[in-house]
Amino acid sequence: VDGAALADLEARVGRRLLEHEINLVQAEESGGLFSRLRVPVNYGIDPDDTNTDVPFEKGFAFLCALRDAVVDSFHPVRYGEDQKRAALDPFLESYVRAFSNKSVYAEDFVGHFVKAHKRAALQLDFPAWLDGAGVPPYEPETPACDAAV
């Protein structure tokens, strides 16, 4: 398994890891605080306590949701799977150019996305993604994994 099939398999495994990690952190005293993408670390919270796989896997799902919103905003254009996977690349390249060697906040990322993809941004609930606790309702599609398994 390699290429798109491997990427989809990793996405599927990552989703199960995210669900597991969120179940663990929601059972802790934080009450789901550590299941958010943007964890407030200024309320007497030790940043080391926030070290889980949640930001990585939830962040991956967030980027996939952004990509799918970009693809959906270009109707009636039909994207092939490879084109769909690369749909967010120009935005990410411009983001890296704009913010390299700078401290960046979530609002900077969201603002840059909204500026680049106004129509796609209307499809997304940014506060729910950044500050919402728990498993996000969005789950990345994994068609190449389905074909390979």
Contact map, one row per residue, 1 for C-alpha under 8 A:
11101100000000000000000000000000000000000000000000000000000000000000000000000000000000000000000000000000000000000000000000000000000000000000000000010
11111110000000000000000000000000000000000000000000000000000000000000000000000000000000000000000000000000000000000000000000000000000000000000000000000
11111110000000000000000000000000000000000000000000000000000000000000000000000000000000000000000000000000000000000000000000000000000000000000000000000
01111111000000000000000000000000000000000000000000000000000000000000000000000000000000000000000000000000000000000000000000000000000000000000000110000
11111111100000000000000000000000000000000000000000000000000000000000000000000000000000000000000000000000000000000000000000000000000000000000001110110
11111111110000000000000000000000000000000000000000000000000000000000000000000000000000000000000000000000000000000000000000000000000000000000000010000
01111111111000000000000000000000000000000000000000000000000000000000000000000000000000000000000000000000000000000000000000000000000000000000000010000
00011111111100000000000000000000000000000000000000000000000000000000000000000000000000000000000000000000000000000000000000000000000000000000111110000
00001111111110000000000000000000000000000000000000000000000000000000000000000000000000000000000000000000000000000000000000000000000000000000010010000
00000111111111000000000000000000000000000000000000000000000000000000000000000000000000000000000000000000000000000000000000000000000000000000000000000
00000011111111100000000000000000000000000000000000000000000000000000000000000000000000000000000000000000000000000000000000000000000000000001010000000
00000001111111110000000000000000000000000000000000000000000000000000000000000000000000000000000000000000000000000000000000000000000000000001010000000
00000000111111111000000000000000000000000000000000000000000000000000000000000000000000000000000000000000000000000000000000000000000000000000000000000
00000000011111111100000000000000000000000000000000000000100000000000000000000000000000000000000000000000000000000000000000000000000000000000000000000
00000000001111111110000000000000000000000000000000000000100000000000000000000000000000000000000000000000000000000000000000000000000000000010000000000
00000000000111111111000000000000000000000000000000000000000000000000000000000000000000000000000000000000000000000000000000000000000000000000000000000
00000000000011111111100000000000000000000000000000001000100000000000000000000000000000000000000000000000000000000000000000000000000000000000000000000
00000000000001111111110000000000000000000000000000001100110000000000000000000000000000000000000000000000000000000000000000000000000000100000000000000
00000000000000111111111000000000000000000000000000000000000000000000000000000000000000000000000000000000000000000000000000000000000000100000000000000
00000000000000011111111100000000000000000000000000000000000000000000000000000000000000000000000000000000000000000000000000000000000000000000000000000
00000000000000001111111110000000000000000000000000011100000000000000000000000000000000000000000000000000000000000000000000000000000000000000000000000
00000000000000000111111111000001011000000000000000000100000000000000000000000000000000000000000000000000000000000000000000000000000001100000000000000
00000000000000000011111111100000000000000000000000000000000000000000000000000000000000000000000000000000000000000000000000000000000000000000000000000
00000000000000000001111111110000000000000000000000000000000000000000000000000000000000000000000000000000000000000000000000000000000000000000000000000
00000000000000000000111111110111111000000000000000000000000000000000000000000000000000000000000000000000000000000000000000000000000000000000000000000
00000000000000000000011111111111111000000000000000000000000000000000000000000000000000000000000000000000000000000000000000000000000001000000000000000
00000000000000000000001111111111000000000000000000000000000000000000000000000000000000000000000000000000000000000000000000000000000000000000000000000
00000000000000000000000111111111000000000000000000000000000000000000000000000000000000000000000000000000000000000000000000000000000000000000000000000
00000000000000000000000001111110000000000000000000000000000000000000000000000000000000000000000000000000000000000000000000000000000000000000000000000
00000000000000000000000011111111110000000000000000000000000000000000000000000000000000000000000000000000000000000000000000000000000000000000000000000
00000000000000000000000011111111110000000000000000000000000000000000000000000000000000000000000000000000000000000000000000000000000000000000000000000
00000000000000000000010011110111111100000000000000000000000000000000000000000000000000000000000000000000000000000000000000000000000011000000000000000
00000000000000000000000011000111111100100000000000000000000000000000000000000000000000000000000000000000000000000000000000000000000010000000000000000
00000000000000000000010011000111111110100000000001000100000000000000000000000000000000000000000000000000000000000000000000000000000010000000000000000
00000000000000000000010011000001111110000000000000000110000000000000000000000000000000000000000000000000000000000000000000000000000111100000000000000
00000000000000000000000000000001111111100000000000000110000000000000000000000000000000000000000000000000000000000000000000000000111111000000000000000
00000000000000000000000000000000011111100000000000000110011000000000000000000000000000000000000000000000000000000000000000000000111100000000000000000
00000000000000000000000000000000000111110000000000000000000000000000000000000000000000000000000000000000010000000000000000000000011000000000000000000
00000000000000000000000000000000110111111000000001000000000000000000000000000000000000000000000000000000000000000000000000000000001000000000000000000
00000000000000000000000000000000000001111110100000000000000000000000000000000000000000000000000000000000000000000000000000000000000000000000000000000
00000000000000000000000000000000000000111111111000000000000000000000000000000000000000000000000000000000000000000000000000000000000000000000000000000
00000000000000000000000000000000000000011111100000000000000000000000000000000000000000000000000000000000000000000000000000000000000000000000000000000
00000000000000000000000000000000000000011111100000000000000000000000000000000000000000000000000000000000000000000000000000000000000000000000000000000
00000000000000000000000000000000000000001111110000000000000000000000000000000000000000000000000000000000000000000000000000000000000000000000000000000
00000000000000000000000000000000000000011111111010000000000000000000000000000000000000000000000000000000000000000000000000000000000000000000000000000
00000000000000000000000000000000000000001001111111000000000000000000000000000000000000000000000000000000000000000000000000000000000000000000000000000
00000000000000000000000000000000000000001000111111100000000000000000000000000000000000000000000000000000000000000000000000000000000000000000000000000
00000000000000000000000000000000000000000000011111100000000000000000000000000000000000000000000000000000000000000000000000000000000000000000000000000
00000000000000000000000000000000000000000000111111100000000000000000000000000000000000000000000000000000000000000000000000000000000000000000000000000
00000000000000000000000000000000010000100000011111110000000000000000000000000000000000000000000000000000000000000000000000000000000000000000000000000
00000000000000000000000000000000000000000000001111111000000000000000000000000000000000000000000000000000000000000000000000000000000000000000000000000
00000000000000000000100000000000000000000000000001111110000000000000000000000000000000000000000000000000000000000000000000000000000000000000000000000
00000000000000001100100000000000000000000000000000111111100000000000000000000000000000000000000000000000000000000000000000000000000000000000000000000
00000000000000000100110000000000011110000000000000011111111000000000000000000000000000000000000000000000000000000000000000000000000000000000000000000
00000000000000000000000000000000001110000000000000011111111000000000000000000000000000000000000000000000000000000000000000000000000000000000000000000
00000000000000000000000000000000000000000000000000001111111100000000000000000000000000000000000000000000000000000000000000000000000000000000000000000
00000000000001101100000000000000000000000000000000001111111110000000000000000000000000000000000000000000000000000000000000000000000000000000000000000
00000000000000000100000000000000000010000000000000000111111111000000000000000000000000000000000000000000000000000000000000000000000000110000000000000
00000000000000000000000000000000000010000000000000000111111111100000000000000000000000000000000000000000000000000000000000000000000000000000000000000
00000000000000000000000000000000000000000000000000000001111111110000000000000000000000000000000000000000000000000000000000000000000000000000000000000
00000000000000000000000000000000000000000000000000000000111111111000000000000000000000000000000000000000000000000000000000000000000000000111000000000
00000000000000000000000000000000000000000000000000000000011111111100000000000000000000000000000000000000000000000000000000000000100000000000000000000
00000000000000000000000000000000000000000000000000000000001111111110000000000000000000000000000000000000000000000000000000000000000000000000000000000
00000000000000000000000000000000000000000000000000000000000111111111000000000000000000000000000000000000000000000000000000000000000000000001000000000
00000000000000000000000000000000000000000000000000000000000011111111100000000000000000000000000000000000000000000000000000010000000000000101000000000
00000000000000000000000000000000000000000000000000000000000001111111110000000000000000010000000000000000000000000000000110010000000000000000000000000
00000000000000000000000000000000000000000000000000000000000000111111111000000000000110110000000000000000000000000000000000000000000000000000000000000
00000000000000000000000000000000000000000000000000000000000000011111111100000000000100000000000000000000000000000000000000000000000000000000000000000
00000000000000000000000000000000000000000000000000000000000000001111111110000000000000000000000000000000000000000000000110110000000000000000000000000
00000000000000000000000000000000000000000000000000000000000000000111111111000000000000110000000000000000000000000000101100000000000000000000000000000
00000000000000000000000000000000000000000000000000000000000000000011111111100010000100100000000000000000000000000000000000000000000000000000000000000
00000000000000000000000000000000000000000000000000000000000000000001111111100000000000000000000000000000000000000000000100000000000000000000000000000
00000000000000000000000000000000000000000000000000000000000000000000111111100000000000000000000000000000000000000000001100000000000000000000000000000
00000000000000000000000000000000000000000000000000000000000000000000011111111000000000000000000000000000000000000000000000000000000000000000000000000
00000000000000000000000000000000000000000000000000000000000000000000001111111100000000000000000000000000000000000000000000000000000000000000000000000
00000000000000000000000000000000000000000000000000000000000000000000000001111100000000000000000000000000000000000000000000000000000000000000000000000
00000000000000000000000000000000000000000000000000000000000000000000000001111110000000000000000000000000000000000000000000000000000000000000000000000
00000000000000000000000000000000000000000000000000000000000000000000000000111111000000000000000000000000000000000000000000000000000000000000000000000
00000000000000000000000000000000000000000000000000000000000000000000001000001111111100000000000000000000000000000000000000000000000000000000000000000
00000000000000000000000000000000000000000000000000000000000000000000000000000111111100000000000000000000000000000000000000000000000000000000000000000
00000000000000000000000000000000000000000000000000000000000000000000000000000011111110000000000000000000000000000000000000000000000000000000000000000
00000000000000000000000000000000000000000000000000000000000000000000000000000011111111000000000000000000000000000000000000000000000000000000000000000
00000000000000000000000000000000000000000000000000000000000000000000000000000011111111100000000000000000000000000000000000000000000000000000000000000
00000000000000000000000000000000000000000000000000000000000000000011001000000011111111100000000000000000000000000000000000000000000000000000000000000
00000000000000000000000000000000000000000000000000000000000000000010000000000000111111110000000000000000000000000000000000000000000000000000000000000
00000000000000000000000000000000000000000000000000000000000000000000000000000000011111111000000000000000000000000000000000000000000000000000000000000
00000000000000000000000000000000000000000000000000000000000000000010011000000000001111111100000000000000000000000000000000000000000000000000000000000
00000000000000000000000000000000000000000000000000000000000000000110010000000000000011111111000000000000000000000000000000000000000000000000000000000
00000000000000000000000000000000000000000000000000000000000000000000000000000000000001111111100000000000000000000000000000000000000000000000000000000
00000000000000000000000000000000000000000000000000000000000000000000000000000000000000111111110000000000000000000000000000000000000000000000000000000
00000000000000000000000000000000000000000000000000000000000000000000000000000000000000011111111000000000000000001001000000000000000000000000000000000
00000000000000000000000000000000000000000000000000000000000000000000000000000000000000011111111100000000000000000000000000000000000000000000000000000
00000000000000000000000000000000000000000000000000000000000000000000000000000000000000001111111110000000000000000000000000000000000000000000000000000
00000000000000000000000000000000000000000000000000000000000000000000000000000000000000000111111111000000000000000000000000000000000000000000000000000
00000000000000000000000000000000000000000000000000000000000000000000000000000000000000000011111111100000000010010000000000000000000000000000000000000
00000000000000000000000000000000000000000000000000000000000000000000000000000000000000000001111111110000000000000000000000000000000000000000000000000
00000000000000000000000000000000000000000000000000000000000000000000000000000000000000000000111111110000000000000000000000000000000000000000000000000
00000000000000000000000000000000000000000000000000000000000000000000000000000000000000000000011111110000000000000000000000000000000000000000000000000
00000000000000000000000000000000000000000000000000000000000000000000000000000000000000000000001111111111000000000000000000000000000000000000000000000
00000000000000000000000000000000000000000000000000000000000000000000000000000000000000000000000111111100000000000000000000000000000000000000000000000
00000000000000000000000000000000000000000000000000000000000000000000000000000000000000000000000000111110000000000000000000000000000000000000000000000
00000000000000000000000000000000000000000000000000000000000000000000000000000000000000000000000000111111000000000000000000000000000000000000000000000
00000000000000000000000000000000000000000000000000000000000000000000000000000000000000000000000000101111100000000000000000000000000000000000000000000
00000000000000000000000000000000000000000000000000000000000000000000000000000000000000000000000000100111110110000000000000000000000000000000000000000
00000000000000000000000000000000000000000000000000000000000000000000000000000000000000000000000000000011111110000000000000000000000000000000000000000
00000000000000000000000000000000000001000000000000000000000000000000000000000000000000000000000000000001111111000000000000000000010000000000000000000
00000000000000000000000000000000000000000000000000000000000000000000000000000000000000000000000000000000111111100000000000000000000000000000000000000
00000000000000000000000000000000000000000000000000000000000000000000000000000000000000000000000000000001111111110000000000000000000000000000000000000
00000000000000000000000000000000000000000000000000000000000000000000000000000000000000000000001000000001111111111000000000000000000000000000000000000
00000000000000000000000000000000000000000000000000000000000000000000000000000000000000000000000000000000011111111100000000000100000000000000000000000
00000000000000000000000000000000000000000000000000000000000000000000000000000000000000000000000000000000001111111110000000000000000000000000000000000
00000000000000000000000000000000000000000000000000000000000000000000000000000000000000000000001000000000000111111111000000000000000000000000000000000
00000000000000000000000000000000000000000000000000000000000000000000000000000000000000000010000000000000000011111111110010000000000000000000000000000
00000000000000000000000000000000000000000000000000000000000000000000000000000000000000000000000000000000000001111111110110000000000000000000000000000
00000000000000000000000000000000000000000000000000000000000000000000000000000000000000000000000000000000000000111111110000000000000000000000000000000
00000000000000000000000000000000000000000000000000000000000000000000000000000000000000000010000000000000000000011111110000000000000000000000000000000
00000000000000000000000000000000000000000000000000000000000000000000010000000000000000000000000000000000000000001111111110000000000000000000000000000
00000000000000000000000000000000000000000000000000000000000000000000000000000000000000000000000000000000000000001111111111000000000000000000000000000
00000000000000000000000000000000000000000000000000000000000000000000010010000000000000000000000000000000000000000000111111100000000000000000000000000
00000000000000000000000000000000000000000000000000000000000000000100110110000000000000000000000000000000000000000100111111110000000000000000000000000
00000000000000000000000000000000000000000000000000000000000000000100100000000000000000000000000000000000000000001100111111110000000000000000000000000
00000000000000000000000000000000000000000000000000000000000000000000000000000000000000000000000000000000000000000000011111111000000000000000000000000
00000000000000000000000000000000000000000000000000000000000000000000100000000000000000000000000000000000000000000000001111111000000000000000000000000
00000000000000000000000000000000000000000000000000000000000000001100100000000000000000000000000000000000000000000000000111111100000000000000000000000
00000000000000000000000000000000000000000000000000000000000000000000000000000000000000000000000000000000000000000000000001111111100000000000000000000
00000000000000000000000000000000000000000000000000000000000000000000000000000000000000000000000000000000000001000000000000011111110000000000000000000
00000000000000000000000000000000000000000000000000000000000000000000000000000000000000000000000000000000000000000000000000001111111100000000000000000
00000000000000000000000000000000000000000000000000000000000000000000000000000000000000000000000000000000000000000000000000001111111100000000000000000
00000000000000000000000000000000000110000000000000000000000001000000000000000000000000000000000000000000000000000000000000001111111100010000000000000
00000000000000000000000000000000000111000000000000000000000000000000000000000000000000000000000000000000010000000000000000000111111100000000000000000
00000000000000000000000000000000000111100000000000000000000000000000000000000000000000000000000000000000000000000000000000000011111110000000000000000
00000000000000000000000000000000001110000000000000000000000000000000000000000000000000000000000000000000000000000000000000000011111111000000000000000
00000000000000000000000000000001111100000000000000000000000000000000000000000000000000000000000000000000000000000000000000000000001111100000000000000
00000000000000000000010001000001001100000000000000000000000000000000000000000000000000000000000000000000000000000000000000000000000111110000000000000
00000000000000000110010000000000001000000000000000000000010000000000000000000000000000000000000000000000000000000000000000000000000011111000000000000
00000000000000000000000000000000000000000000000000000000010000000000000000000000000000000000000000000000000000000000000000000000100001111110000000000
00000000000000000000000000000000000000000000000000000000000000000000000000000000000000000000000000000000000000000000000000000000000000111110000000000
00000000000000000000000000000000000000000000000000000000000010001000000000000000000000000000000000000000000000000000000000000000000000011111000000000
00000000000000100000000000000000000000000000000000000000000010000000000000000000000000000000000000000000000000000000000000000000000000011111100000000
00000000001100000000000000000000000000000000000000000000000010011000000000000000000000000000000000000000000000000000000000000000000000000111110000000
00000001000000000000000000000000000000000000000000000000000000000000000000000000000000000000000000000000000000000000000000000000000000000011111000000
00000001101100000000000000000000000000000000000000000000000000000000000000000000000000000000000000000000000000000000000000000000000000000001111111000
00001001000000000000000000000000000000000000000000000000000000000000000000000000000000000000000000000000000000000000000000000000000000000000111111100
00011001000000000000000000000000000000000000000000000000000000000000000000000000000000000000000000000000000000000000000000000000000000000000011111110
00011111100000000000000000000000000000000000000000000000000000000000000000000000000000000000000000000000000000000000000000000000000000000000011111111
00000000000000000000000000000000000000000000000000000000000000000000000000000000000000000000000000000000000000000000000000000000000000000000011111111
00001000000000000000000000000000000000000000000000000000000000000000000000000000000000000000000000000000000000000000000000000000000000000000001111111
10001000000000000000000000000000000000000000000000000000000000000000000000000000000000000000000000000000000000000000000000000000000000000000000111111
00000000000000000000000000000000000000000000000000000000000000000000000000000000000000000000000000000000000000000000000000000000000000000000000011111
